[in-house]
Amino acid sequence: MAALTEKQWAVLSSLLPKQNFEKGGRPRASDRKTLNGILWVLRTGAQWNELPRRYGAYPTAWRRLKRWEEDGTWEKIWKRLLVLLSHEDKLKLEIGMVDGTFAPAKKGGIWLVRRRKAKELK
């Protein structure tokens, strides 16, 4: 799996939150290495504990993924990439897809559920 290129990293690195050293603490794991690990798991569909060591510790990658999700970092990245792709004429907004998938009802819906005799008598 290919890691982020220098051009990709230049765009993304400015959008990632910086570590706050006011409270002290040691420097955190490399954002680039951790982001490459997150992308590896998302691309491969592997479990977090299968993350290769070259990307660092899997709990670090998982926690960073969740933290960036909660603080809106992924949304900032998504919006920035949309703008860049649009400016480079690589984004075709007239072509789109809507996913209308819905979760099935328990046991396939009410028509497939056997009613209990006690309920039928009421």
Secondary structure, DSSP 8 states (H G I E B T S, - for coil): -----HHHHHHHHTTS-----TT-------HHHHHHHHHHHHHH---GGG--GGG--HHHHHHHHHHHHHTTHHHHHHHHHHHHHHHTT---TTS----------GGGSGGGS---HHHHH-
